[in-house]
Amino acid sequence: MLPQWVNDYRQLNENKITNSHPLPCIDDILNDCAKGKIWGTIDMTNSFFQTHMNPDHVHLTAVNMPLGLYEWLVMPMGLKNAPAIHQRCVTAVLRELIGKFCHVYLDDIVIWPN
């Protein structure tokens, strides 16, 4: 397993307004999945790292490293609103397909053929 580091964003998270984008209802996902006879799932590997940071907020992600400050250009783990922002982004991309033959729940996508 590759080494991973964790940033401590507790102080930043305490001062952020909660992003209230809701997660989809699991009962709705299961009801729609019942339309299919076979299903597939996609697990978006390192999905938060595929979500770009707003350029105005990059400086808030700075962490002290031996050679200076490191600022994240993609969504780091540990930010309070990261799950809601990521859910909103993926939902927006797949909006026309959701409920027809797929659903998104954070970093997982379930698909079924019509």
All heavy atoms as an XYZ file, in Angstrom:
921
protein
N       0.840     -1.177      0.000
C       0.000      0.000      0.000
C       0.890      1.247      0.000
O       1.855      1.342      0.735
C      -0.904     -0.037      1.228
C      -1.845      1.093      1.322
S      -2.953      0.793      2.711
C      -4.145      2.002      2.394
N       0.516      2.201     -0.813
C       1.284      3.439     -0.896
C       1.068      4.282      0.362
O      -0.016      4.287      0.947
C       0.834      4.242     -2.119
C       1.116      3.611     -3.470
C       0.486      4.437     -4.578
C       2.615      3.489     -3.696
N       2.096      5.015      0.776
C       1.918      5.885      1.951
C       0.939      7.012      1.636
O       0.856      7.480      0.502
C       3.321      6.416      2.215
C       4.072      6.215      0.959
C       3.431      5.072      0.224
N       0.192      7.407      2.649
C      -0.759      8.506      2.507
C      -0.559      9.474      3.655
O      -0.183      9.067      4.743
C      -2.189      7.977      2.545
C      -2.503      6.994      1.447
C      -3.917      6.446      1.581
O      -4.651      6.781      2.482
N      -4.292      5.602      0.652
N      -0.798     10.750      3.423
C      -0.750     11.669      4.529
C      -2.144     12.244      4.727
O      -2.953     12.288      3.832
C       0.303     12.747      4.360
C      -0.031     13.907      3.482
C      -0.981     14.852      3.716
C       0.593     14.272      2.262
N      -0.979     15.775      2.732
C      -0.019     15.454      1.813
C       1.622     13.731      1.502
C       0.352     16.099      0.643
C       1.993     14.368      0.346
C       1.366     15.530     -0.072
N      -2.387     12.670      5.936
C      -3.674     13.243      6.287
C      -3.436     14.660      6.786
O      -2.541     14.899      7.597
C      -4.370     12.399      7.389
C      -5.677     13.036      7.803
C      -4.573     10.975      6.909
N      -4.209     15.584      6.278
C      -4.108     16.980      6.699
C      -5.116     17.236      7.809
O      -6.213     16.688      7.803
C      -4.391     17.911      5.519
C      -3.448     17.653      4.374
O      -2.247     17.585      4.563
N      -3.992     17.484      3.187
N      -4.767     18.078      8.742
C      -5.654     18.432      9.836
C      -6.363     19.735      9.484
O      -5.788     20.819      9.619
C      -4.858     18.573     11.132
C      -5.732     18.846     12.335
O      -6.976     18.934     12.171
O      -5.189     18.976     13.439
N      -7.588     19.629      9.026
C      -8.357     20.801      8.625
C      -9.442     21.140      9.644
O     -10.427     21.778      9.309
C      -8.985     20.579      7.246
C      -7.985     20.595      6.119
C      -7.826     19.490      5.297
C      -7.223     21.725      5.862
C      -6.901     19.512      4.256
C      -6.297     21.751      4.829
C      -6.155     20.633      4.024
O      -5.253     20.668      3.005
N      -9.285     20.706     10.901
C     -10.317     20.968     11.914
C     -10.580     22.462     12.087
O     -11.741     22.890     12.147
C      -9.933     20.335     13.251
C     -10.093     18.820     13.231
C      -9.733     18.230     14.555
N      -8.261     18.285     14.669
C      -7.571     17.669     15.613
N      -8.202     16.977     16.543
N      -6.266     17.744     15.646
N      -9.525     23.271     12.160
C      -9.721     24.709     12.358
C     -10.419     25.336     11.152
O     -11.335     26.148     11.308
C      -8.384     25.395     12.615
C      -8.526     26.852     12.984
C      -7.181     27.485     13.336
O      -6.132     26.873     13.185
N      -7.220     28.720     13.791
N     -10.027     24.955      9.962
C     -10.680     25.454      8.750
C     -12.140     25.007      8.717
O     -13.043     25.806      8.444
C      -9.939     24.948      7.501
C     -10.563     25.299      6.156
C     -10.598     26.803      5.942
C      -9.793     24.610      5.027
N     -12.393     23.731      9.013
C     -13.757     23.203      8.964
C     -14.686     23.889      9.965
O     -15.877     24.071      9.691
C     -13.754     21.694      9.190
C     -13.194     20.934      8.005
O     -13.194     21.427      6.882
N     -12.704     19.739      8.257
N     -14.151     24.267     11.123
C     -14.969     24.958     12.125
C     -15.438     26.322     11.633
O     -16.460     26.826     12.094
C     -14.169     25.147     13.419
C     -13.950     23.878     14.198
C     -13.003     24.079     15.373
O     -12.592     25.237     15.646
O     -12.670     23.073     16.018
N     -14.713     26.898     10.699
C     -15.036     28.241     10.212
C     -15.703     28.251      8.842
O     -15.850     29.318      8.247
C     -13.756     29.087     10.179
C     -13.234     29.346     11.561
O     -13.875     30.039     12.332
N     -12.104     28.765     11.903
N     -16.080     27.097      8.346
C     -16.735     27.002      7.038
C     -18.234     26.850      7.222
O     -18.712     26.214      8.157
C     -16.223     25.797      6.235
C     -14.751     25.852      5.854
C     -14.413     27.025      4.975
C     -14.963     26.836      3.582
N     -14.675     27.941      2.687
N     -19.002     27.417      6.311
C     -20.453     27.226      6.290
C     -20.714     25.870      5.657
O     -20.132     25.531      4.620
C     -21.138     28.340      5.476
C     -20.898     29.686      6.156
C     -22.619     28.053      5.311
C     -21.339     30.875      5.340
N     -21.592     25.091      6.275
C     -21.878     23.750      5.764
C     -22.566     23.829      4.411
O     -23.543     24.556      4.235
C     -22.768     22.974      6.755
O     -22.078     22.900      8.003
C     -23.074     21.578      6.257
N     -22.047     23.082      3.456
C     -22.645     22.955      2.138
C     -23.776     21.944      2.272
O     -23.552     20.804      2.649
C     -21.584     22.468      1.148
C     -22.074     22.464     -0.269
O     -23.213     22.106     -0.548
N     -21.206     22.846     -1.182
N     -24.984     22.339      1.955
C     -26.138     21.493      2.242
C     -26.629     20.678      1.048
O     -27.796     20.318      0.992
C     -27.279     22.354      2.786
O     -27.641     23.337      1.837
N     -25.764     20.398      0.087
C     -26.186     19.558     -1.041
C     -26.508     18.155     -0.512
O     -25.661     17.515      0.117
C     -25.087     19.481     -2.104
C     -25.513     18.751     -3.334
N     -26.271     19.359     -4.296
C     -25.329     17.478     -3.734
C     -26.514     18.483     -5.258
N     -25.960     17.344     -4.934
N     -27.724     17.667     -0.738
C     -28.116     16.382     -0.146
C     -27.550     15.185     -0.897
O     -27.308     15.248     -2.104
C     -29.642     16.402     -0.252
C     -29.897     17.229     -1.485
C     -28.803     18.279     -1.499
N     -27.366     14.105     -0.162
C     -27.052     12.820     -0.786
C     -28.356     12.227     -1.298
O     -29.424     12.474     -0.730
C     -26.410     11.869      0.226
C     -25.003     12.227      0.667
C     -24.552     11.302      1.788
C     -24.043     12.144     -0.498
N     -28.306     11.426     -2.363
C     -29.538     10.813     -2.848
C     -30.085      9.814     -1.833
O     -29.347      9.231     -1.043
C     -29.111     10.120     -4.147
C     -27.641     10.023     -4.097
C     -27.139     11.085     -3.174
N     -31.393      9.622     -1.891
C     -32.070      8.677     -1.003
C     -31.785      7.247     -1.474
O     -32.034      6.906     -2.639
C     -33.565      8.958     -1.010
S     -34.517      7.808     -0.015
N     -31.266      6.433     -0.588
C     -30.903      5.058     -0.962
C     -32.126      4.265     -1.410
O     -32.037      3.450     -2.333
C     -30.148      4.375      0.189
C     -28.794      5.053      0.356
C     -29.982      2.877     -0.064
C     -27.896      4.500      1.407
N     -33.296      4.505     -0.797
C     -34.518      3.808     -1.224
C     -34.850      4.127     -2.681
O     -35.275      3.250     -3.438
C     -35.698      4.171     -0.326
C     -35.588      3.550      1.054
O     -34.867      2.534      1.189
O     -36.223      4.062      1.992
N     -34.655      5.381     -3.099
C     -34.894      5.752     -4.501
C     -33.919      5.036     -5.425
O     -34.299      4.564     -6.501
C     -34.759      7.263     -4.684
C     -35.851      8.045     -3.972
O     -36.892      7.448     -3.622
O     -35.645      9.260     -3.763
N     -32.667      4.949     -5.011
C     -31.665      4.251     -5.818
C     -32.051      2.780     -5.977
O     -32.048      2.241     -7.081
C     -30.263      4.382     -5.187
C     -29.790      5.830     -5.234
C     -29.260      3.463     -5.891
C     -28.503      6.099     -4.485
N     -32.411      2.131     -4.876
C     -32.770      0.709     -4.933
C     -34.027      0.478     -5.763
O     -34.101     -0.498     -6.525
C     -32.948      0.157     -3.519
C     -31.677      0.118     -2.669
C     -32.002     -0.309     -1.245
C     -30.626     -0.787     -3.290
N     -35.017      1.371     -5.656
C     -36.236      1.228     -6.467
C     -35.930      1.342     -7.954
O     -36.460      0.589     -8.770
C     -37.284      2.262     -6.060
C     -37.933      1.939     -4.739
O     -38.020      0.787     -4.329
N     -38.399      2.976     -4.049
N     -35.078      2.294     -8.324
C     -34.708      2.436     -9.734
C     -33.866      1.258    -10.208
O     -34.009      0.798    -11.342
C     -33.953      3.743     -9.962
C     -34.870      4.957     -9.950
O     -36.100      4.780    -10.084
O     -34.351      6.079     -9.813
N     -32.987      0.745     -9.348
C     -32.150     -0.396     -9.723
C     -33.002     -1.643     -9.985
O     -32.591     -2.525    -10.743
C     -31.123     -0.702     -8.631
S     -29.771      0.476     -8.578
N     -34.171     -1.705     -9.379
C     -35.055     -2.855     -9.583
C     -35.556     -2.926    -11.020
O     -36.067     -3.966    -11.441
C     -36.230     -2.787     -8.609
N     -35.385     -1.857    -11.792
C     -35.772     -1.863    -13.202
C     -34.876     -2.787    -14.020
O     -35.269     -3.250    -15.084
C     -35.679     -0.452    -13.785
C     -36.589      0.559    -13.142
C     -36.283      1.945    -13.690
C     -37.052      3.021    -12.960
N     -36.671      4.373    -13.400
N     -33.683     -3.024    -13.540
C     -32.728     -3.843    -14.285
C     -32.684     -5.273    -13.790
O     -33.184     -5.594    -12.710
N     -32.097     -6.137    -14.599
C     -31.906     -7.543    -14.218
C     -30.440     -7.817    -13.909
O     -30.123     -8.770    -13.217
C     -32.398     -8.467    -15.317
C     -33.897     -8.377    -15.509
C     -34.396     -9.372    -16.519
C     -35.903     -9.193    -16.651
N     -36.489    -10.173    -17.518
N     -29.571     -6.994    -14.451
C     -28.151     -7.075    -14.122
C     -27.677     -5.657    -13.811
O     -28.252     -4.673    -14.286
C     -27.307     -7.700    -15.269
C     -27.460     -6.905    -16.567
C     -27.676     -9.157    -15.479
C     -26.518     -7.345    -17.656
N     -26.633     -5.562    -12.977
C     -26.138     -4.271    -12.548
C     -24.624     -4.262    -12.616
O     -23.984     -5.300    -12.523
C     -26.560     -3.969    -11.100
C     -28.029     -4.042    -10.898
C     -28.939     -3.030    -11.018
C     -28.779     -5.210    -10.565
N     -30.202     -3.492    -10.779
C     -30.135     -4.838    -10.494
C     -28.461     -6.547    -10.328
C     -31.142     -5.729    -10.196
C     -29.474     -7.434    -10.034
C     -30.792     -7.014     -9.968
N     -24.097     -3.109    -12.756
C     -22.657     -2.918    -12.679
C     -22.371     -1.736    -11.775
O     -23.229     -0.866    -11.587
N     -21.207     -1.723    -11.196
C     -20.834     -0.590    -10.347
C     -19.482     -0.046    -10.786
O     -18.631     -0.784    -11.290
C     -20.749     -0.992     -8.857
O     -19.807     -2.052     -8.708
C     -22.110     -1.423     -8.330
N     -19.331      1.222    -10.600
C     -18.072      1.906    -10.873
C     -17.669      2.597     -9.586
O     -18.444      3.379     -9.028
C     -18.223      2.941    -12.008
C     -18.696      2.273    -13.289
C     -16.912      3.697    -12.215
C     -19.108      3.261    -14.372
N     -16.477      2.296     -9.107
C     -15.937      2.974     -7.933
C     -14.894      3.958     -8.433
O     -13.863      3.557     -8.973
C     -15.316      1.959     -6.968
C     -14.793      2.599     -5.693
O     -15.086      3.785     -5.453
O     -14.086      1.918     -4.940
N     -15.175      5.238     -8.288
C     -14.263      6.259     -8.789
C     -13.044      6.341     -7.869
O     -13.122      6.887     -6.774
C     -14.968      7.610     -8.869
C     -16.084      7.623     -9.895
S     -16.861      9.234    -10.014
C     -17.955      9.158     -8.599
N     -11.951      5.773     -8.306
C     -10.726      5.739     -7.516
C     -10.220      7.154     -7.257
O     -10.140      7.968     -8.182
C      -9.653      4.917     -8.249
O     -10.171      3.636     -8.524
C      -8.391      4.792     -7.420
N      -9.897      7.431     -5.993
C      -9.397      8.758     -5.613
C     -10.291      9.877     -6.155
O      -9.803     10.879     -6.683
C      -7.959      8.958     -6.081
C      -7.006      8.003     -5.426
O      -7.129      7.702     -4.247
N      -6.052      7.509     -6.183
N     -11.582      9.694     -6.026
C     -12.533     10.600     -6.683
C     -12.425     12.048     -6.228
O     -12.598     12.953     -7.032
C     -13.957     10.101     -6.476
O     -14.268     10.059     -5.099
N     -12.130     12.288     -4.961
C     -12.018     13.679     -4.525
C     -10.820     14.334     -5.197
O     -10.836     15.542     -5.449
C     -11.876     13.766     -3.014
C     -13.148     13.475     -2.270
C     -14.205     12.797     -2.854
C     -13.297     13.893     -0.969
C     -15.367     12.528     -2.169
C     -14.465     13.639     -0.262
C     -15.497     12.945     -0.870
N      -9.790     13.564     -5.491
C      -8.618     14.107     -6.172
C      -8.914     14.424     -7.642
O      -8.081     14.993     -8.336
C      -7.432     13.149     -6.090
C      -6.921     12.934     -4.686
C      -6.219     11.793     -4.383
C      -7.126     13.851     -3.677
C      -5.739     11.568     -3.099
C      -6.654     13.649     -2.397
C      -5.955     12.510     -2.107
N     -10.087     14.060     -8.120
C     -10.497     14.387     -9.483
C     -11.371     15.638     -9.515
O     -11.790     16.079    -10.574
C     -11.249     13.205    -10.093
C     -10.391     11.958    -10.221
C     -11.173     10.760    -10.687
O     -12.068     10.881    -11.509
N     -10.840      9.593    -10.180
N     -11.644     16.192     -8.332
C     -12.459     17.397     -8.223
C     -11.530     18.589     -7.981
O     -10.808     18.627     -6.987
C     -13.457     17.266     -7.050
O     -14.241     16.085     -7.239
C     -14.361     18.471     -6.963
N     -11.528     19.527     -8.901
C     -10.646     20.690     -8.794
C     -11.130     21.646     -7.709
O     -12.324     21.845     -7.521
C     -10.563     21.435    -10.131
C      -9.859     20.654    -11.189
N      -8.507     20.755    -11.400
C     -10.310     19.748    -12.071
C      -8.156     19.939    -12.371
N      -9.241     19.312    -12.798
N     -10.176     22.234     -7.021
C     -10.479     23.264     -6.029
C     -10.838     24.565     -6.743
O     -10.304     24.866     -7.807
C      -9.252     23.531     -5.142
C      -8.926     22.457     -4.153
S     -10.138     22.306     -2.842
C     -10.009     23.897     -2.053
N     -11.719     25.329     -6.141
C     -11.983     26.674     -6.612
C     -10.680     27.463     -6.435
O     -10.112     27.466     -5.345
C     -13.114     27.285     -5.777
C     -13.458     28.694     -6.190
O     -12.589     29.499     -6.513
N     -14.730     28.997     -6.174
N     -10.181     28.129     -7.476
C      -8.903     28.852     -7.356
C      -8.877     29.862     -6.209
O      -7.822     30.111     -5.623
C      -8.765     29.559     -8.712
C      -9.581     28.741     -9.654
C     -10.722     28.197     -8.841
N     -10.029     30.422     -5.859
C     -10.083     31.385     -4.754
C      -9.878     30.720     -3.391
O      -9.639     31.410     -2.397
C     -11.426     32.120     -4.745
C     -11.630     32.979     -5.979
O     -10.620     33.364     -6.611
O     -12.789     33.259     -6.317
N      -9.990     29.394     -3.322
C      -9.897     28.685     -2.044
C      -8.635     27.837     -1.898
O      -8.424     27.229     -0.858
C     -11.133     27.795     -1.854
C     -12.411     28.561     -1.864
N     -13.607     27.992     -2.241
C     -12.687     29.859     -1.575
C     -14.556     28.899     -2.165
N     -14.025     30.044     -1.765
N      -7.817     27.793     -2.940
C      -6.599     26.973     -2.903
C      -5.712     27.360     -1.725
O      -5.175     26.489     -1.029
C      -5.831     27.077     -4.243
C      -4.430     26.506     -4.125
C      -6.605     26.369     -5.348
N      -5.567     28.636     -1.451
C      -4.675     29.075     -0.365
C      -5.128     28.549      1.001
O      -4.325     28.405      1.917
C      -4.558     30.602     -0.348
C      -5.801     31.298      0.118
N      -6.894     31.501     -0.699
C      -6.119     31.809      1.324
C      -7.832     32.125     -0.013
N      -7.393     32.333      1.224
N      -6.413     28.223      1.148
C      -6.925     27.703      2.416
C      -6.472     26.268      2.690
O      -6.554     25.801      3.824
C      -8.451     27.769      2.441
C      -9.056     29.169      2.317
C     -10.566     29.078      2.174
C      -8.662     30.020      3.507
N      -5.993     25.582      1.664
C      -5.579     24.177      1.812
C      -4.095     24.036      2.098
O      -3.580     22.915      2.149
C      -5.913     23.370      0.543
O      -5.108     23.846     -0.541
C      -7.386     23.455      0.188
N      -3.392     25.136      2.302
C      -1.935     25.102      2.480
C      -1.542     24.257      3.694
O      -2.148     24.346      4.755
C      -1.389     26.509      2.633
N      -0.541     23.406      3.479
C       0.036     22.614      4.566
C       1.543     22.854      4.571
O       2.158     23.055      3.525
C      -0.283     21.100      4.432
C      -1.749     20.840      4.675
C       0.139     20.550      3.092
N       2.128     22.826      5.745
C       3.559     23.070      5.896
C       4.332     21.795      5.587
O       4.084     20.754      6.186
C       3.843     23.546      7.326
C       5.205     24.155      7.452
O       5.877     24.418      6.472
N       5.609     24.382      8.680
N       5.248     21.879      4.640
C       6.087     20.749      4.236
C       7.548     21.137      4.466
O       7.851     22.315      4.618
C       5.854     20.422      2.755
C       4.410     20.103      2.401
S       3.831     18.566      3.105
C       4.605     17.410      2.030
N       8.453     20.179      4.475
C       9.873     20.505      4.724
C      10.452     21.552      3.772
O      11.309     22.336      4.162
C      10.577     19.162      4.554
C       9.539     18.150      4.884
C       8.230     18.734      4.393
N       9.972     21.595      2.524
C      10.511     22.554      1.556
C       9.605     23.756      1.342
O       9.763     24.486      0.372
C      10.781     21.848      0.227
C      11.819     20.720      0.287
C      11.955     20.042     -1.067
C      13.172     21.250      0.760
N       8.630     23.963      2.225
C       7.734     25.106      2.095
C       6.276     24.687      2.163
O       5.952     23.559      2.520
N       5.400     25.604      1.799
C       3.966     25.331      1.829
C       3.534     24.567      0.589
O       4.038     24.807     -0.509
C       3.169     26.633      1.920
C       3.281     27.413      3.215
C       2.465     28.700      3.120
C       2.828     26.578      4.397
N       2.601     23.657      0.773
C       1.999     22.920     -0.336
C       0.531     23.293     -0.350
O      -0.142     23.232      0.679
C       2.160     21.411     -0.129
C       1.495     20.582     -1.186
C       2.145     20.289     -2.374
C       0.204     20.102     -1.020
C       1.537     19.537     -3.365
C      -0.417     19.353     -1.998
C       0.252     19.075     -3.171
O      -0.369     18.339     -4.149
N       0.016     23.702     -1.503
C      -1.398     24.032     -1.654
C      -2.038     23.041     -2.611
O      -1.507     22.774     -3.686
C      -1.564     25.458     -2.193
C      -1.083     26.522     -1.239
C      -1.189     27.914     -1.818
O      -1.241     28.050     -3.058
O      -1.211     28.871     -1.033
N      -3.161     22.522     -2.193
C      -3.881     21.542     -3.012
C      -4.612     22.233     -4.162
O      -5.316     23.211     -3.962
C      -4.893     20.802     -2.162
C      -4.284     19.811     -1.228
C      -3.789     20.049      0.015
C      -4.105     18.423     -1.478
N      -3.306     18.896      0.560
C      -3.503     17.866     -0.332
C      -4.405     17.585     -2.549
C      -3.183     16.524     -0.233
C      -4.094     16.241     -2.444
C      -3.486     15.734     -1.303
N      -4.476     21.698     -5.369
C      -5.229     22.180     -6.533
C      -6.463     21.321     -6.768
O      -7.352     21.695     -7.528
C      -4.343     22.184     -7.779
C      -3.098     23.062     -7.688
C      -2.279     22.952     -8.979
C      -3.461     24.507     -7.392
N      -6.494     20.155     -6.130
C      -7.650     19.263     -6.178
C      -8.152     19.073     -4.750
O      -7.475     19.422     -3.791
C      -7.297     17.902     -6.820
C      -6.929     18.078     -8.283
C      -6.173     17.208     -6.066
N      -9.334     18.528     -4.608
C      -9.982     18.417     -3.301
C      -9.231     17.444     -2.392
O      -9.165     16.251     -2.676
C     -11.408     17.895     -3.506
C     -12.253     17.961     -2.283
S     -12.881     19.610     -1.965
C     -13.883     19.892     -3.394
N      -8.658     17.939     -1.301
C      -7.987     17.020     -0.375
C      -8.995     16.328      0.540
O     -10.118     16.808      0.731
C      -7.081     17.954      0.431
C      -7.793     19.255      0.425
C      -8.505     19.327     -0.896
N      -8.583     15.216      1.100
C      -9.416     14.532      2.083
C      -9.458     15.384      3.350
O      -8.484     16.029      3.701
C      -8.833     13.156      2.418
C      -8.706     12.239      1.241
S     -10.332     11.767      0.690
C      -9.915     10.644     -0.603
N     -10.586     15.374      4.024
C     -10.692     16.032      5.311
C     -11.410     17.364      5.297
O     -11.691     17.913      6.355
N     -11.717     17.899      4.127
C     -12.463     19.150      4.091
C     -13.935     18.874      4.366
O     -14.523     17.938      3.825
C     -12.315     19.853      2.745
C     -10.951     20.440      2.426
C     -10.986     21.125      1.078
C     -10.514     21.412      3.504
N     -14.530     19.693      5.179
C     -15.906     19.524      5.632
C     -16.896     19.367      4.469
O     -17.791     18.534      4.517
C     -16.280     20.740      6.476
C     -17.684     20.818      6.942
C     -17.862     22.106      7.744
C     -19.224     22.237      8.329
N     -19.318     23.426      9.186
N     -16.747     20.167      3.447
C     -17.720     20.181      2.359
C     -17.327     19.330      1.153
O     -18.022     19.327      0.149
C     -17.974     21.623      1.918
C     -18.700     22.405      2.981
O     -19.576     21.884      3.664
N     -18.347     23.669      3.142
N     -16.228     18.617      1.246
C     -15.752     17.830      0.110
C     -16.787     16.826     -0.398
O     -17.022     16.742     -1.610
C     -14.438     17.134      0.451
N     -17.439     16.032      0.469
C     -18.426     15.076     -0.052
C     -19.578     15.759     -0.794
O     -19.974     15.315     -1.876
C     -18.925     14.350      1.201
C     -17.812     14.485      2.184
C     -17.219     15.841      1.910
N     -20.102     16.851     -0.246
C     -21.225     17.543     -0.884
C     -20.805     18.155     -2.220
O     -21.545     18.082     -3.210
C     -21.772     18.619      0.045
N     -19.634     18.751     -2.273
C     -19.153     19.355     -3.522
C     -18.937     18.286     -4.583
O     -19.334     18.447     -5.739
C     -17.868     20.164     -3.269
C     -18.185     21.390     -2.407
C     -17.192     20.568     -4.575
C     -16.963     22.097     -1.858
N     -18.312     17.180     -4.182
C     -18.076     16.102     -5.144
C     -19.395     15.518     -5.644
O     -19.562     15.280     -6.840
C     -17.208     15.016     -4.510
C     -16.912     13.893     -5.430
N     -16.102     14.033     -6.531
C     -17.337     12.608     -5.439
C     -16.035     12.882     -7.171
N     -16.777     12.009     -6.522
N     -20.348     15.286     -4.733
C     -21.655     14.761     -5.135
C     -22.327     15.703     -6.130
O     -22.879     15.265     -7.133
C     -22.554     14.567     -3.903
C     -23.934     14.017     -4.226
C     -23.922     12.560     -4.611
O     -23.180     11.770     -4.048
N     -24.751     12.184     -5.568
N     -22.277     17.006     -5.874
C     -22.885     17.978     -6.774
C     -22.235     17.936     -8.156
O     -22.920     17.962     -9.180
C     -22.777     19.387     -6.203
C     -23.385     20.428     -7.150
C     -23.226     21.860     -6.674
N     -24.027     22.091     -5.489
C     -23.503     22.424     -4.298
N     -22.206     22.571     -4.157
N     -24.278     22.630     -3.264
N     -20.917     17.846     -8.203
C     -20.200     17.829     -9.488
C     -20.552     16.601    -10.321
O     -20.864     16.713    -11.507
C     -18.690     17.871     -9.249
S     -18.071     19.436     -8.635
N     -20.514     15.431     -9.709
C     -20.793     14.191    -10.457
C     -22.263     14.130    -10.847
O     -22.600     13.712    -11.951
C     -20.356     12.947     -9.653
C     -20.679     11.675    -10.418
C     -18.870     13.016     -9.349
N     -23.147     14.581     -9.962
C     -24.571     14.606    -10.287
C     -24.836     15.529    -11.472
O     -25.624     15.196    -12.355
C     -25.394     15.057     -9.060
O     -25.211     14.103     -8.005
C     -26.873     15.147     -9.387
N     -24.165     16.671    -11.516
C     -24.348     17.605    -12.631
C     -23.908     16.980    -13.953
O     -24.582     17.144    -14.977
C     -23.575     18.893    -12.364
N     -22.804     16.245    -13.929
C     -22.300     15.629    -15.164
C     -23.254     14.547    -15.670
O     -23.501     14.432    -16.874
C     -20.890     15.039    -14.932
C     -20.461     14.172    -16.093
C     -19.882     16.148    -14.697
N     -23.820     13.767    -14.749
C     -24.671     12.640    -15.137
C     -26.172     12.939    -15.017
O     -26.993     12.035    -15.114
C     -24.332     11.415    -14.282
C     -22.910     10.882    -14.439
C     -22.656      9.741    -13.478
C     -22.658     10.439    -15.873
N     -26.534     14.196    -14.822
C     -27.918     14.589    -14.540
C     -28.938     13.956    -15.489
O     -29.977     13.470    -15.055
C     -28.056     16.106    -14.586
C     -29.469     16.588    -14.243
C     -29.554     18.062    -13.981
N     -28.616     18.582    -13.031
C     -28.694     18.471    -11.703
N     -29.667     17.800    -11.172
N     -27.791     19.008    -10.927
N     -28.689     13.962    -16.784
C     -29.659     13.451    -17.756
C     -29.792     11.931    -17.706
O     -30.753     11.376    -18.231
C     -29.276     13.897    -19.161
C     -29.378     15.402    -19.349
C     -28.954     15.836    -20.742
O     -28.868     14.984    -21.638
O     -28.715     17.049    -20.915
N     -28.839     11.238    -17.085
C     -28.847      9.767    -17.052
C     -29.333      9.200    -15.723
O     -29.750      8.052    -15.654
C     -27.435      9.258    -17.334
C     -26.758      9.808    -18.591
C     -25.342      9.309    -18.685
C     -27.551      9.450    -19.825
N     -29.284     10.015    -14.672
C     -29.641      9.537    -13.335
C     -31.114      9.154    -13.288
O     -31.982      9.913    -13.706
C     -29.296     10.601    -12.264
C     -27.780     10.740    -12.162
C     -29.918     10.253    -10.920
C     -27.303     11.817    -11.243
N     -31.365      7.965    -12.782
C     -32.722      7.444    -12.688
C     -33.163      6.683    -13.919
O     -34.091      5.887    -13.851
N     -32.503      6.938    -15.047
C     -32.828      6.213    -16.277
C     -32.066      4.897    -16.330
O     -32.640      3.862    -16.625
C     -32.518      7.055    -17.503
C     -33.397      8.291    -17.615
C     -33.042      9.113    -18.819
C     -33.918     10.350    -18.852
N     -33.541     11.267    -19.912
N     -30.753      4.967    -16.090
C     -29.970      3.734    -16.021
C     -28.740      3.859    -15.128
O     -27.842      3.023    -15.166
C     -29.588      3.206    -17.413
C     -28.669      4.092    -18.199
C     -27.298      4.018    -18.047
C     -29.190      4.999    -19.101
C     -26.451      4.826    -18.781
C     -28.351      5.809    -19.836
C     -26.984      5.726    -19.673
N     -28.695      4.885    -14.281
C     -27.590      4.987    -13.332
C     -27.984      5.848    -12.139
O     -28.974      6.587    -12.193
C     -26.338      5.545    -13.998
S     -26.370      7.319    -14.327
N     -27.202      5.716    -11.088
C     -27.297      6.580     -9.908
C     -25.892      6.806     -9.377
O     -25.007      5.963     -9.549
C     -28.150      5.953     -8.804
C     -29.594      6.311     -8.898
N     -30.084      7.554     -8.586
C     -30.661      5.574     -9.284
C     -31.388      7.574     -8.767
N     -31.760      6.390     -9.197
N     -25.702      7.935     -8.711
C     -24.407      8.291     -8.129
C     -24.594      8.441     -6.626
O     -25.543      9.087     -6.176
C     -23.891      9.627     -8.702
C     -22.590     10.031     -8.035
C     -23.739      9.550    -10.193
N     -23.688      7.829     -5.867
C     -23.654      8.031     -4.419
C     -22.194      8.240     -4.033
O     -21.417      7.290     -3.997
C     -24.254      6.835     -3.680
C     -24.553      7.122     -2.231
C     -25.794      7.619     -1.855
C     -23.590      6.934     -1.253
C     -26.081      7.898     -0.536
C     -23.854      7.212      0.069
C     -25.102      7.692      0.427
O     -25.371      7.973      1.741
N     -21.833      9.497     -3.810
C     -20.465      9.903     -3.499
C     -19.488      9.412     -4.562
O     -19.497      9.929     -5.666
C     -20.062      9.459     -2.097
C     -20.819     10.166     -0.976
C     -20.459      9.576      0.381
C     -20.545     11.656     -0.996
N     -18.664      8.405     -4.278
C     -17.682      7.973     -5.278
C     -18.076      6.662     -5.942
O     -17.248      5.996     -6.554
C     -16.286      7.867     -4.667
C     -16.174      6.754     -3.646
O     -17.215      6.301     -3.146
O     -15.049      6.335     -3.349
N     -19.356      6.297     -5.848
C     -19.840      5.055     -6.459
C     -20.948      5.364     -7.462
O     -21.802      6.205     -7.217
C     -20.382      4.097     -5.397
C     -19.291      3.630     -4.448
O     -18.279      3.114     -4.955
O     -19.451      3.796     -3.235
N     -20.925      4.654     -8.578
C     -21.969      4.763     -9.605
C     -22.498      3.370     -9.844
O     -21.721      2.432    -10.055
C     -21.416      5.342    -10.918
C     -20.798      6.720    -10.690
C     -22.517      5.426    -11.975
C     -20.095      7.295    -11.905
N     -23.813      3.217     -9.791
C     -24.434      1.939    -10.134
C     -25.131      2.140    -11.482
O     -25.750      3.172    -11.730
C     -25.419      1.452     -9.037
C     -26.567      2.412     -8.831
C     -25.946      0.060     -9.368
N     -24.998      1.151    -12.360
C     -25.609      1.225    -13.692
C     -26.374     -0.059    -13.948
O     -26.051     -1.121    -13.419
C     -24.541      1.440    -14.798
C     -23.459      0.355    -14.736
C     -23.933      2.825    -14.680
C     -22.456      0.426    -15.873
N     -27.416      0.043    -14.760
C     -28.182     -1.129    -15.185
C     -28.639     -0.871    -16.623
O     -28.934      0.267    -16.997
C     -29.387     -1.374    -14.248
C     -30.362     -0.237    -14.220
C     -31.448     -0.055    -15.029
C     -30.323      0.902    -13.360
N     -32.078      1.108    -14.715
C     -31.423      1.720    -13.697
C     -29.484      1.319    -12.337
C     -31.688      2.919    -13.042
C     -29.750      2.502    -11.683
C     -30.837      3.287    -12.029
N     -28.682     -1.904    -17.453
C     -29.107     -1.708    -18.836
C     -30.626     -1.537    -18.929
O     -31.356     -2.068    -18.104
C     -28.652     -2.996    -19.541
C     -28.523     -3.995    -18.467
C     -28.221     -3.254    -17.193
N     -31.053     -0.774    -19.908
C     -32.495     -0.618    -20.154
C     -33.039     -1.770    -20.947
O     -32.443     -2.398    -21.723
C     -32.775      0.684    -20.905
C     -32.734      1.875    -19.970
O     -32.872      1.721    -18.770
N     -32.551      3.051    -20.530
